[in-house]
Amino acid sequence: MEKVRLTRPIDVSECARRNALTNNPAELSLSAGTVGTVLDTLSDGEAYLVEFGSRGSDQCEWLGVLYASELQLLPELATAA
Protein backbone atom coordinates (compact mmCIF):
# COMPACT_ATOMS: atom_id res chain seq x y z
CA MET A 1 0.00 0.00 0.00
CA GLU A 2 1.18 3.48 -0.80
CA LYS A 3 2.36 5.73 2.03
CA VAL A 4 1.74 9.47 2.27
CA ARG A 5 2.92 12.28 4.54
CA LEU A 6 0.49 14.93 5.78
CA THR A 7 1.73 18.36 4.67
CA ARG A 8 -0.31 20.43 7.13
CA PRO A 9 -1.63 19.92 10.64
CA ILE A 10 -5.25 18.95 11.19
CA ASP A 11 -6.54 20.18 14.54
CA VAL A 12 -8.90 18.38 16.93
CA SER A 13 -12.13 19.87 15.57
CA GLU A 14 -11.23 19.26 11.92
CA CYS A 15 -10.08 15.71 12.73
CA ALA A 16 -13.41 15.01 14.43
CA ARG A 17 -15.39 16.54 11.55
CA ARG A 18 -13.51 14.73 8.77
CA ASN A 19 -12.99 11.35 10.47
CA ALA A 20 -15.15 8.71 8.80
CA LEU A 21 -14.90 6.37 11.79
CA THR A 22 -17.84 6.30 14.18
CA ASN A 23 -15.71 5.17 17.13
CA ASN A 24 -12.67 7.44 17.18
CA PRO A 25 -10.27 8.63 19.87
CA ALA A 26 -11.20 11.85 21.64
CA GLU A 27 -8.94 14.87 21.20
CA LEU A 28 -7.15 13.40 18.17
CA SER A 29 -5.15 15.80 16.02
CA LEU A 30 -2.74 15.04 13.19
CA SER A 31 0.58 16.85 12.90
CA ALA A 32 2.24 17.85 9.66
CA GLY A 33 4.63 15.05 8.76
CA THR A 34 2.41 12.23 10.04
CA VAL A 35 2.65 9.20 7.75
CA GLY A 36 -0.49 7.39 6.65
CA THR A 37 -1.59 4.69 4.24
CA VAL A 38 -3.59 5.24 1.06
CA LEU A 39 -6.50 2.82 0.82
CA ASP A 40 -8.03 4.19 -2.39
CA THR A 41 -7.40 6.88 -5.01
CA LEU A 42 -10.38 9.09 -5.87
CA SER A 43 -11.18 11.62 -8.60
CA ASP A 44 -8.25 10.65 -10.82
CA GLY A 45 -5.71 11.30 -8.07
CA GLU A 46 -7.17 14.57 -6.81
CA ALA A 47 -8.19 12.96 -3.50
CA TYR A 48 -7.30 9.89 -1.46
CA LEU A 49 -8.92 7.71 1.17
CA VAL A 50 -6.24 7.62 3.87
CA GLU A 51 -5.87 5.97 7.27
CA PHE A 52 -3.62 7.15 10.09
CA GLY A 53 -2.57 5.40 13.27
CA SER A 54 -3.14 1.88 14.43
CA ARG A 55 -5.08 0.48 17.33
CA GLY A 56 -4.42 -3.11 16.27
CA SER A 57 -4.05 -5.18 13.14
CA ASP A 58 -7.42 -4.13 11.73
CA GLN A 59 -8.16 -0.74 13.33
CA CYS A 60 -6.91 2.77 12.67
CA GLU A 61 -7.39 6.04 14.56
CA TRP A 62 -8.38 8.24 11.62
CA LEU A 63 -9.91 7.40 8.23
CA GLY A 64 -11.04 9.96 5.72
CA VAL A 65 -10.66 11.68 2.39
CA LEU A 66 -7.76 14.06 1.95
CA TYR A 67 -6.93 16.13 -1.10
CA ALA A 68 -3.68 15.78 -3.03
CA SER A 69 -2.69 19.29 -1.89
CA GLU A 70 -2.74 18.06 1.74
CA LEU A 71 -0.43 15.11 1.12
CA GLN A 72 3.02 14.23 -0.11
CA LEU A 73 3.25 10.84 -1.80
CA LEU A 74 6.20 8.87 -0.45
CA PRO A 75 8.32 6.80 -2.79
CA GLU A 76 8.12 3.08 -2.15
CA LEU A 77 11.11 1.80 -0.29
CA ALA A 78 12.78 -1.28 -1.64
CA THR A 79 12.84 -4.12 0.85
CA ALA A 80 15.56 -6.72 1.03
CA ALA A 81 14.49 -10.28 0.31
N, CA, C and O of each residue as an XYZ file, in Angstrom:
324
protein
N       0.844     -1.183      0.000
C       0.000      0.000      0.000
C       0.884      1.240      0.000
O       1.960      1.260      0.598
N       0.416      2.245     -0.668
C       1.178      3.485     -0.802
C       1.128      4.295      0.484
O       0.088      4.382      1.137
N       2.257      4.883      0.838
C       2.357      5.727      2.029
C       2.349      7.191      1.612
O       2.829      7.556      0.539
N       1.782      8.028      2.500
C       1.739      9.471      2.271
C       2.125     10.184      3.558
O       2.015      9.634      4.654
N       2.581     11.425      3.397
C       2.921     12.277      4.541
C       1.982     13.478      4.515
O       1.813     14.118      3.477
N       1.385     13.774      5.636
C       0.494     14.926      5.776
C       1.330     16.202      5.709
O       2.327     16.327      6.419
N       0.931     17.146      4.862
C       1.730     18.357      4.672
C       1.285     19.520      5.550
O       1.959     20.549      5.600
N       0.168     19.371      6.237
C      -0.312     20.428      7.126
C      -0.973     19.786      8.335
O      -1.477     18.666      8.248
N      -0.972     20.484      9.456
C      -1.631     19.916     10.636
C      -3.151     19.942     10.483
O      -3.714     20.801      9.804
N      -3.789     18.983     11.128
C      -5.253     18.948     11.193
C      -5.606     18.952     12.680
O      -5.288     18.012     13.408
N      -6.263     20.018     13.115
C      -6.542     20.175     14.543
C      -7.675     19.254     15.007
O      -8.290     18.549     14.207
N      -7.932     19.278     16.309
C      -8.896     18.381     16.932
C     -10.278     18.496     16.305
O     -10.901     17.478     16.003
N     -10.771     19.715     16.103
C     -12.132     19.871     15.574
C     -12.221     19.412     14.121
O     -13.209     18.790     13.732
N     -11.202     19.711     13.315
C     -11.229     19.264     11.921
C     -11.071     17.749     11.838
O     -11.709     17.108     11.003
N     -10.232     17.171     12.690
C     -10.082     15.712     12.734
C     -11.425     15.054     13.047
O     -11.818     14.090     12.390
N     -12.118     15.572     14.041
C     -13.410     15.009     14.427
C     -14.431     15.140     13.292
O     -15.204     14.217     13.033
N     -14.426     16.283     12.625
C     -15.391     16.536     11.554
C     -15.125     15.667     10.321
O     -16.066     15.213      9.671
N     -13.867     15.437     10.000
C     -13.508     14.729      8.770
C     -13.256     13.237      8.958
O     -13.066     12.518      7.977
N     -13.250     12.760     10.202
C     -12.990     11.354     10.468
C     -14.221     10.533     10.107
O     -15.317     10.791     10.605
N     -14.034      9.543      9.239
C     -15.152      8.711      8.803
C     -15.487      7.604      9.801
O     -16.509      6.933      9.656
N     -14.650      7.409     10.798
C     -14.902      6.371     11.787
C     -15.948      6.836     12.788
O     -15.956      8.000     13.187
N     -16.826      5.935     13.191
C     -17.835      6.296     14.178
C     -17.288      6.199     15.595
O     -17.754      6.907     16.489
N     -16.317      5.341     15.807
C     -15.711      5.173     17.128
C     -14.262      5.635     17.026
O     -13.378      4.853     16.678
N     -14.022      6.910     17.331
C     -12.667      7.441     17.176
C     -12.166      8.023     18.493
O     -12.956      8.380     19.367
N     -10.839      8.114     18.627
C     -10.267      8.630     19.869
C     -10.620     10.102     20.086
O     -10.617     10.893     19.144
N     -10.918     10.454     21.313
C     -11.200     11.853     21.636
C      -9.923     12.670     21.563
O      -8.830     12.163     21.815
N     -10.070     13.922     21.220
C      -8.943     14.871     21.200
C      -7.820     14.472     20.248
O      -6.657     14.785     20.501
N      -8.154     13.789     19.162
C      -7.149     13.402     18.170
C      -6.857     14.576     17.249
O      -7.774     15.221     16.741
N      -5.582     14.846     17.038
C      -5.148     15.798     16.020
C      -4.021     15.134     15.250
O      -3.363     14.224     15.756
N      -3.802     15.590     14.031
C      -2.740     15.036     13.190
C      -1.741     16.146     12.890
O      -2.119     17.228     12.440
N      -0.483     15.874     13.139
C       0.576     16.850     12.898
C       1.076     16.755     11.462
O       1.017     15.696     10.837
N       1.566     17.878     10.953
C       2.235     17.850      9.656
C       3.389     16.868      9.766
O       4.110     16.861     10.763
N       3.564     16.050      8.758
C       4.626     15.050      8.765
C       4.165     13.660      9.159
O       4.915     12.697      9.005
N       2.936     13.535      9.668
C       2.410     12.234     10.042
C       2.271     11.370      8.792
O       1.782     11.834      7.763
N       2.702     10.119      8.885
C       2.654      9.203      7.748
C       1.411      8.331      7.851
O       1.094      7.788      8.909
N       0.711      8.211      6.716
C      -0.489      7.392      6.648
C      -0.442      6.455      5.456
O       0.523      6.443      4.692
N      -1.496      5.673      5.312
C      -1.592      4.685      4.244
C      -2.769      5.005      3.336
O      -3.881      5.238      3.811
N      -2.525      5.016      2.036
C      -3.587      5.243      1.056
C      -4.343      3.939      0.858
O      -3.747      2.907      0.549
N      -5.654      3.990      1.037
C      -6.498      2.823      0.816
C      -7.161      2.851     -0.551
O      -7.467      1.803     -1.119
N      -7.388      4.063     -1.086
C      -8.029      4.189     -2.394
C      -7.702      5.562     -2.977
O      -7.536      6.536     -2.243
N      -7.612      5.623     -4.287
C      -7.397      6.876     -5.007
C      -8.727      7.302     -5.607
O      -9.420      6.493     -6.224
N      -9.085      8.566     -5.429
C     -10.377      9.085     -5.871
C     -10.183     10.229     -6.857
O      -9.139     10.882     -6.855
N     -11.166     10.472     -7.688
C     -11.182     11.622     -8.599
C      -9.884     11.759     -9.397
O      -9.293     12.836     -9.470
N      -9.460     10.653     -9.989
C      -8.250     10.653    -10.825
C      -7.030     11.214    -10.104
O      -6.241     11.946    -10.701
N      -6.870     10.878     -8.834
C      -5.705     11.297     -8.073
C      -5.814     12.661     -7.426
O      -4.828     13.163     -6.885
N      -6.988     13.276     -7.466
C      -7.173     14.575     -6.811
C      -7.455     14.426     -5.318
O      -7.289     15.378     -4.555
N      -7.882     13.229     -4.901
C      -8.192     12.962     -3.498
C      -7.863     11.501     -3.196
O      -7.783     10.659     -4.091
N      -7.676     11.232     -1.897
C      -7.298      9.887     -1.465
C      -8.047      9.519     -0.199
O      -8.294     10.370      0.655
N      -8.407      8.252     -0.080
C      -8.922      7.713      1.170
C      -7.702      7.237      1.951
O      -6.984      6.341      1.509
N      -7.474      7.843      3.115
C      -6.240      7.617      3.872
C      -6.578      7.216      5.306
O      -7.547      7.697      5.893
N      -5.746      6.314      5.857
C      -5.868      5.973      7.273
C      -4.581      6.356      7.987
O      -3.484      6.262      7.435
N      -4.750      6.791      9.236
C      -3.621      7.151     10.095
C      -3.743      6.411     11.404
O      -4.846      6.191     11.905
N      -2.606      6.026     11.958
C      -2.569      5.397     13.266
C      -3.003      3.955     13.237
O      -3.543      3.466     12.245
N      -2.760      3.286     14.333
C      -3.136      1.885     14.431
C      -3.500      1.552     15.866
O      -2.755      1.835     16.805
N      -4.650      0.951     16.004
C      -5.075      0.475     17.327
C      -5.142     -1.051     17.315
O      -5.856     -1.654     18.116
N      -4.406     -1.657     16.418
C      -4.417     -3.109     16.267
C      -4.268     -3.459     14.808
O      -4.124     -2.574     13.965
N      -4.301     -4.732     14.503
C      -4.048     -5.183     13.144
C      -5.142     -4.768     12.158
O      -4.891     -4.713     10.954
N      -6.335     -4.480     12.641
C      -7.422     -4.132     11.731
C      -8.164     -2.859     12.130
O      -9.316     -2.670     11.741
N      -7.516     -1.980     12.903
C      -8.163     -0.743     13.329
C      -7.196      0.424     13.207
O      -6.013      0.304     13.527
N      -7.717      1.555     12.739
C      -6.911      2.767     12.669
C      -7.557      3.833     13.555
O      -8.662      3.641     14.063
N      -6.861      4.956     13.734
C      -7.394      6.037     14.559
C      -8.154      7.066     13.739
O      -9.088      7.697     14.233
N      -7.747      7.234     12.473
C      -8.385      8.237     11.617
C      -8.498      7.682     10.214
O      -7.543      7.107      9.692
N      -9.656      7.847      9.599
C      -9.914      7.399      8.234
C     -10.738      8.466      7.554
O     -11.791      8.857      8.059
N     -10.273      8.942      6.417
C     -11.040      9.956      5.722
C     -10.439     10.305      4.377
O      -9.414      9.760      3.968
N     -11.099     11.222      3.704
C     -10.656     11.680      2.389
C      -9.817     12.938      2.559
O     -10.232     13.903      3.201
N      -8.638     12.905      1.971
C      -7.755     14.061      1.953
C      -7.427     14.398      0.509
O      -7.349     13.516     -0.346
N      -7.237     15.680      0.247
C      -6.925     16.132     -1.101
C      -5.434     16.028     -1.375
O      -4.623     16.052     -0.449
N      -5.080     15.913     -2.629
C      -3.677     15.784     -3.034
C      -2.842     16.941     -2.492
O      -1.670     16.752     -2.165
N      -3.421     18.122     -2.392
C      -2.688     19.291     -1.889
C      -2.358     19.179     -0.398
O      -1.535     19.943      0.106
N      -2.983     18.242      0.310
C      -2.743     18.059      1.737
C      -1.726     16.951      2.022
O      -1.364     16.709      3.174
N      -1.273     16.285      0.962
C      -0.431     15.108      1.119
C       0.804     15.154      0.246
O       0.824     15.799     -0.802
N       1.818     14.467      0.691
C       3.015     14.229     -0.108
C       3.119     12.717     -0.287
O       3.213     11.978      0.693
N       3.103     12.256     -1.539
C       3.251     10.842     -1.800
C       4.687     10.441     -1.513
O       5.620     11.127     -1.930
N       4.871      9.333     -0.802
C       6.203      8.874     -0.452
C       6.633      7.764     -1.413
O       5.862      6.852     -1.708
N       7.849      7.853     -1.885
C       8.321      6.795     -2.787
C       8.363      5.474     -2.041
O       8.659      5.424     -0.847
N       8.060      4.402     -2.768
C       8.116      3.080     -2.146
C       9.567      2.732     -1.856
O      10.459      2.941     -2.678
N       9.767      2.205     -0.684
C      11.111      1.799     -0.292
C      11.330      0.351     -0.681
O      10.481     -0.506     -0.436
N      12.455      0.089     -1.278
C      12.781     -1.279     -1.638
C      13.075     -2.066     -0.362
O      13.732     -1.567      0.551
N      12.587     -3.282     -0.316
C      12.839     -4.122      0.852
C      13.749     -5.271      0.444
O      13.619     -5.821     -0.650
N      14.649     -5.620      1.311
C      15.563     -6.724      1.027
C      14.824     -8.046      1.165
O      13.983     -8.216      2.047
N      15.149     -8.969      0.288
C      14.488    -10.285      0.313
C      15.129    -11.198      1.310
O      14.701    -12.342      1.463
